[in-house]
Amino acid sequence: MQIYDCCTLVRQRYAEIGSGEQGYIPKAIHCAIKTLNSIASDESLPEETRDQAAFAAANLLISDHEDA
């Protein structure tokens, strides 16, 4: 996926991180899994949203990529 395939909010945060306005997180996979887990466990969100977050987190966990 390319940055231009992402929604406006993701592109905005990308620009802020790139410009130094927002902090860069070196262990991005850990950050993503932690965030997806929070979404998946939030019972106030729609089940479809929670399931999508859980699926994405599980795929990241099972992948062979590790944060350096």
Secondary structure, DSSP 8 states (H G I E B T S, - for coil): --GGGS-HHHHHHHHHHHHTSS---S-HHHHHHHHHHHHHH-TTS-HHHHHHHHHHHHHHHHSS----
